[in-house]
Amino acid sequence: MSTIYDFSADSLSGAPTDLSQYKGKVLLIVNTASKCGFTPQYQGLETVYQQFKDKGVEVLGFPCNQFGGQEPGQAEEIGAFCEKNYGVNFPLFAKIDVNGSDAHPLFQRLKKDAPGLLGTEAIKWNFTKFLVGKDGKVFKRYAPATKPEELIGDIEKLLAA
């Protein structure tokens, strides 16, 4: 059975990135947007990243424009916005779709492995979060309103596993 590490995605600069480079790490994977009511969560994501990056945690941000057109910018604009406004240092990837026929294969897998409320796979909004264990398997899905800091207990549990 494949794991998250079997996928690849383009970095924000367009370079192909093999997710196998994160093997053995706990991953927090999030679909993001720059013009969303949840956009301030970038700060929480960065805080979690800074707190745990040396302990084996990576935060991976995937900009998406499928919800209310809230990520209209190009890669350069997205990167500059995140750095300037939230000091984002965690890896950001190229803008993707998370739902529909053009959904990125990584998000197809995440949604299948961790369906949402009532078993629905579709992502409902920006800042849906997926926590992945060191084994590359999806541990849990979190709603957009769940703040990154609220995941710390689960992150610590996965790090200890």
Rosetta silent file (secondary structure, phi, psi, omega in degrees, C-alpha in Angstrom):
SEQUENCE: MSTIYDFSADSLSGAPTDLSQYKGKVLLIVNTASKCGFTPQYQGLETVYQQFKDKGVEVLGFPCNQFGGQEPGQAEEIGAFCEKNYGVNFPLFAKIDVNGSDAHPLFQRLKKDAPGLLGTEAIKWNFTKFLVGKDGKVFKRYAPATKPEELIGDIEKLLAA
SCORE:     score description
SCORE:     0.000 S_00000001
   1 L     0.000  135.445 -177.549    0.000    0.000    0.000 S_00000001
   2 L   -77.352  163.450  178.104    1.363    3.401   -0.907 S_00000001
   3 L  -125.067  178.831  177.546    1.934    6.246    1.523 S_00000001
   4 H   -58.408  -30.095 -177.570    2.053   10.031    1.293 S_00000001
   5 H   -68.922  -10.241  179.400    5.776    9.658    0.580 S_00000001
   6 H   -84.968   -3.232 -177.435    4.973    8.106   -2.814 S_00000001
   7 L  -100.318  163.213  172.423    3.623   11.441   -4.117 S_00000001
   8 E  -135.990  160.687  179.201    5.325   14.481   -5.546 S_00000001
   9 E  -151.781  155.943  177.449    4.263   18.098   -5.978 S_00000001
  10 E   -82.136  136.071  175.261    5.753   21.221   -7.470 S_00000001
  11 E   -67.680  171.413 -179.967    7.274   23.699   -5.039 S_00000001
  12 L   -59.495  -29.784  178.602    6.093   27.296   -5.118 S_00000001
  13 L   -82.623   -3.420  177.055    9.040   28.037   -7.436 S_00000001
  14 L    97.718   -2.387 -179.458    7.873   25.255   -9.781 S_00000001
  15 L   -78.026  132.414  176.680   10.533   22.671   -8.944 S_00000001
  16 E   -60.420  134.137 -178.215    9.279   19.076   -8.715 S_00000001
  17 E  -126.663  119.842  178.577    9.448   17.953   -5.086 S_00000001
  18 E   -83.981  121.763 -177.264    9.380   14.306   -4.106 S_00000001
  19 H   -70.639   -7.072  176.335    7.553   13.936   -0.798 S_00000001
  20 H   -63.947  -18.925  178.047    9.783   10.950    0.022 S_00000001
  21 H   -65.714  -14.152  179.740   12.270   13.532    1.326 S_00000001
  22 H   -99.934   10.999 -179.068    9.955   13.839    4.346 S_00000001
  23 L   -53.594  135.183  177.773   10.055   10.100    5.159 S_00000001
  24 L    84.766    0.639  179.108   10.046    9.479    8.888 S_00000001
  25 L  -107.466  156.709  171.322    8.646   12.919    9.713 S_00000001
  26 E   -84.826  132.323 -177.467    5.246   13.976   10.983 S_00000001
  27 E  -116.604  136.619  170.198    3.554   16.110    8.327 S_00000001
  28 E  -113.111  108.643 -174.937    0.884   18.768    8.695 S_00000001
  29 E  -107.213  128.110 -171.819   -0.549   19.299    5.195 S_00000001
  30 E  -136.266  137.258  169.363   -2.854   22.275    4.650 S_00000001
  31 E   -89.544  126.401 -170.106   -4.680   23.853    1.708 S_00000001
  32 E  -117.137  168.527  175.911   -4.106   27.583    2.117 S_00000001
  33 L  -158.809  146.223 -175.378   -5.313   30.939    0.759 S_00000001
  34 L   -87.053  -16.692 -174.851   -4.135   34.525    1.154 S_00000001
  35 L  -124.880   45.194 -174.957   -7.513   36.270    1.192 S_00000001
  36 L  -117.732  154.348  175.316   -9.549   34.083    3.529 S_00000001
  37 L   -59.886  -23.706  179.060  -10.994   34.669    6.971 S_00000001
  38 L   -92.469    0.057 -177.573   -8.719   31.844    8.134 S_00000001
  39 L   -52.614  -36.239  177.088   -5.584   33.359    6.548 S_00000001
  40 L   -57.975  -13.501  175.670   -4.250   34.461    9.974 S_00000001
  41 H   -64.209  -16.872  173.517   -3.759   30.725   10.619 S_00000001
  42 H   -52.784  -39.769 -179.580   -0.535   31.103    8.625 S_00000001
  43 H   -62.904  -45.556  177.928    0.870   32.542   11.852 S_00000001
  44 H   -63.969  -39.431  177.505   -0.236   29.497   13.859 S_00000001
  45 H   -62.284  -42.347  178.964    1.139   27.142   11.223 S_00000001
  46 H   -65.740  -39.257  178.122    4.486   28.943   11.359 S_00000001
  47 H   -61.375  -46.594  178.143    4.465   28.789   15.181 S_00000001
  48 H   -61.426  -43.372  179.607    3.849   25.022   15.093 S_00000001
  49 H   -59.926  -48.191 -178.793    6.565   24.659   12.448 S_00000001
  50 H   -64.014  -37.122 -178.389    9.122   26.611   14.509 S_00000001
  51 H   -69.039  -33.603 -171.006    8.217   24.687   17.666 S_00000001
  52 H  -118.730   -3.651 -174.330    8.539   21.235   16.101 S_00000001
  53 H   -61.328  -33.798  179.821   10.737   21.442   12.985 S_00000001
  54 H   -81.727   -3.896  179.302   13.837   20.294   14.883 S_00000001
  55 H  -105.209    0.376  176.680   11.857   17.399   16.369 S_00000001
  56 L   105.477   31.047  177.965   10.800   15.936   13.009 S_00000001
  57 E  -119.066  137.449  173.230    7.707   17.873   11.929 S_00000001
  58 E  -123.089  137.892  171.627    7.135   19.559    8.570 S_00000001
  59 E  -103.535  128.683 -179.247    4.272   21.875    7.670 S_00000001
  60 E  -121.476  118.170 -178.469    3.421   21.783    3.956 S_00000001
  61 E  -101.540  131.749 -179.941    1.206   24.525    2.535 S_00000001
  62 E  -121.748   96.999  177.940   -0.725   24.067   -0.698 S_00000001
  63 E   -57.834  141.995 -177.945   -2.336   27.279   -1.997 S_00000001
  64 E  -145.442  136.647 -178.064   -5.740   26.713   -3.570 S_00000001
  65 L  -109.120   20.588 -174.810   -8.106   29.104   -5.355 S_00000001
  66 L   -83.854   -9.164 -175.025  -11.181   26.838   -5.376 S_00000001
  67 L  -116.954   99.595  177.575  -12.989   28.497   -2.468 S_00000001
  68 L    65.432   19.844  179.589  -14.353   31.951   -3.217 S_00000001
  69 L    58.284   36.877 -172.743  -11.364   32.846   -5.408 S_00000001
  70 L   -88.762    5.785  173.157   -9.381   33.568   -2.225 S_00000001
  71 L  -135.618   66.749 -174.600   -5.974   32.696   -3.671 S_00000001
  72 L   -78.502  -17.458 -171.981   -5.886   34.652   -6.944 S_00000001
  73 L   -70.731  164.613  172.985   -2.161   35.450   -6.908 S_00000001
  74 L   -87.629  172.083 -174.391    0.683   33.872   -8.802 S_00000001
  75 H   -51.105  -48.418 -178.409    3.495   31.998   -7.044 S_00000001
  76 H   -59.644  -44.267  179.738    5.690   35.079   -6.462 S_00000001
  77 H   -63.902  -43.105 -179.308    2.804   37.053   -4.958 S_00000001
  78 H   -60.996  -49.931 -179.161    1.764   34.159   -2.720 S_00000001
  79 H   -60.849  -44.910 -179.718    5.295   33.644   -1.416 S_00000001
  80 H   -63.862  -43.106  179.258    5.873   37.353   -0.813 S_00000001
  81 H   -59.692  -48.784 -176.352    2.517   37.732    0.955 S_00000001
  82 H   -64.911  -40.077 -179.818    3.149   34.777    3.275 S_00000001
  83 H   -70.596  -47.453 -176.072    6.666   35.864    4.137 S_00000001
  84 H   -66.477  -45.084 -173.267    5.867   39.559    4.617 S_00000001
  85 H   -88.416  -27.287 -174.184    2.648   39.172    6.588 S_00000001
  86 H  -131.892    2.647  178.495    3.237   35.954    8.532 S_00000001
  87 L    60.846   32.712 -175.148    6.969   35.210    8.365 S_00000001
  88 L   -65.499  125.133  175.361    6.267   31.860    6.722 S_00000001
  89 L  -116.557  -13.329 -179.297    9.356   29.654    6.485 S_00000001
  90 L   -73.311  158.188 -176.351    7.663   26.276    6.045 S_00000001
  91 L   -63.286  131.731  172.590    7.513   24.833    2.513 S_00000001
  92 E  -112.355  145.605 -177.394    4.840   26.213    0.202 S_00000001
  93 E  -113.468  171.556  178.708    3.881   24.447   -2.986 S_00000001
  94 L   -63.344  150.562  179.640    2.464   25.506   -6.333 S_00000001
  95 L   -59.136  135.376 -177.434   -1.229   26.391   -6.415 S_00000001
  96 E  -134.916  171.104  166.417   -3.381   23.280   -6.848 S_00000001
  97 E   -98.573  143.276  178.192   -6.974   22.091   -6.912 S_00000001
  98 L  -110.534  -13.696  178.411   -8.052   19.983   -3.956 S_00000001
  99 L  -126.838  164.056  174.416  -11.511   19.006   -5.254 S_00000001
 100 L    84.572 -175.994 -174.640  -12.935   17.940   -8.602 S_00000001
 101 L   -68.374  -21.309  178.802  -11.491   16.094  -11.556 S_00000001
 102 L   -99.349   13.118  179.807   -8.273   18.161  -11.481 S_00000001
 103 E   -59.159  138.035  178.790   -7.633   17.609   -7.766 S_00000001
 104 L   -59.614  138.241 -178.803   -3.968   16.964   -7.031 S_00000001
 105 H   -54.451  -34.867  177.821   -3.333   13.219   -6.488 S_00000001
 106 H   -60.226  -45.242 -179.197   -1.937   13.924   -3.000 S_00000001
 107 H   -73.568  -28.953  172.833   -5.204   15.539   -1.932 S_00000001
 108 H   -59.521  -43.678 -179.345   -7.232   12.786   -3.586 S_00000001
 109 H   -68.618  -46.735 -179.936   -5.364   10.366   -1.329 S_00000001
 110 H   -56.531  -45.999 -177.969   -5.624   12.523    1.811 S_00000001
 111 H   -65.626  -37.703  179.951   -9.406   12.892    1.360 S_00000001
 112 H   -67.814  -42.763 -177.052   -9.861    9.160    0.745 S_00000001
 113 H   -75.526  -25.888 -178.216   -7.805    8.181    3.810 S_00000001
 114 L  -138.712   76.187  179.903   -9.401   10.784    6.121 S_00000001
 115 L   -64.184  159.133 -179.798  -12.931   11.666    5.011 S_00000001
 116 L   -84.071 -159.525 -178.702  -14.682   14.617    6.587 S_00000001
 117 H   -53.567  135.256  178.962  -17.931   14.878    8.465 S_00000001
 118 H    58.940   24.783  175.651  -20.434   12.132    7.605 S_00000001
 119 H    78.607    8.099  179.048  -17.840   10.434    5.413 S_00000001
 120 L   -73.909  139.105 -179.441  -17.729   13.134    2.746 S_00000001
 121 L   -89.424  -30.093 -174.662  -14.397   13.352    0.971 S_00000001
 122 L   -58.378  140.990  173.753  -14.712   16.844   -0.518 S_00000001
 123 L   -81.072  131.571 -173.617  -12.765   19.603    1.178 S_00000001
 124 L   -86.345  -28.160 -175.484  -15.220   22.267    2.284 S_00000001
 125 L  -165.132  174.414  176.503  -12.933   25.318    2.601 S_00000001
 126 L   -61.128  154.489  175.944   -9.416   26.720    2.889 S_00000001
 127 L    66.805   30.527  165.034   -7.191   25.638    5.766 S_00000001
 128 L   -74.364  135.709 -173.021   -8.451   22.066    6.004 S_00000001
 129 E  -119.015  143.207  175.999   -5.597   20.259    7.727 S_00000001
 130 E  -126.351  127.864  177.152   -4.305   16.694    7.501 S_00000001
 131 E  -103.536  128.389 -175.554   -1.891   15.255   10.033 S_00000001
 132 E  -118.849  131.892 -179.813    0.295   12.413    8.727 S_00000001
 133 L   -74.894  172.223 -179.221    2.328   10.082   10.938 S_00000001
 134 L   -61.476  -18.943  179.824    5.985    9.160   10.510 S_00000001
 135 L   -84.243   -0.422  178.798    4.806    6.040    8.658 S_00000001
 136 L    83.356    7.607  179.845    3.340    8.198    5.858 S_00000001
 137 L  -102.346  143.203 -178.616   -0.244    7.295    6.765 S_00000001
 138 E   -68.002  126.384  179.366   -2.938    9.891    7.399 S_00000001
 139 E   -88.775  -47.170 -175.011   -3.675   10.152   11.117 S_00000001
 140 E  -164.171  154.171  175.450   -6.515   12.684   11.141 S_00000001
 141 E  -110.665  141.425 -178.643   -8.310   15.448    9.242 S_00000001
 142 E  -125.071  143.259 -179.466   -9.138   18.784   10.901 S_00000001
 143 L   -69.087  157.088  178.617  -11.727   21.381    9.966 S_00000001
 144 L   -54.293  -35.898 -177.298  -10.708   24.844    8.705 S_00000001
 145 L   -73.697  -14.645  178.462  -11.817   26.457   11.973 S_00000001
 146 L   -71.615  120.307 -178.640   -9.450   24.231   13.992 S_00000001
 147 L   -74.002  145.003 -179.570   -6.453   26.390   14.881 S_00000001
 148 H   -52.983  -36.830 -178.865   -3.004   24.898   14.234 S_00000001
 149 H   -62.405  -25.198 -179.366   -2.127   25.235   17.935 S_00000001
 150 H   -72.513  -10.412 -179.571   -5.003   22.849   18.742 S_00000001
 151 H   -91.686   -4.976 -172.857   -3.111   20.059   16.944 S_00000001
 152 H   -57.263  -42.759  178.690   -0.090   20.159   19.272 S_00000001
 153 H   -59.141  -44.325  179.429   -1.307   17.249   21.439 S_00000001
 154 H   -68.055  -37.815  178.151   -1.794   15.036   18.382 S_00000001
 155 H   -62.074  -45.782  179.938    1.568   16.135   16.936 S_00000001
 156 H   -63.222  -37.954  178.375    3.320   15.203   20.188 S_00000001
 157 H   -63.130  -43.868 -179.723    1.521   11.838   20.221 S_00000001
 158 H   -68.140  -35.905  178.244    2.686   11.101   16.660 S_00000001
 159 H   -65.510  -34.506 -178.147    6.252   12.171   17.439 S_00000001
 160 H   -78.571  -17.069 -176.351    6.316    9.775   20.406 S_00000001
 161 L   -71.730    0.000    0.000    4.972    6.855   18.339 S_00000001
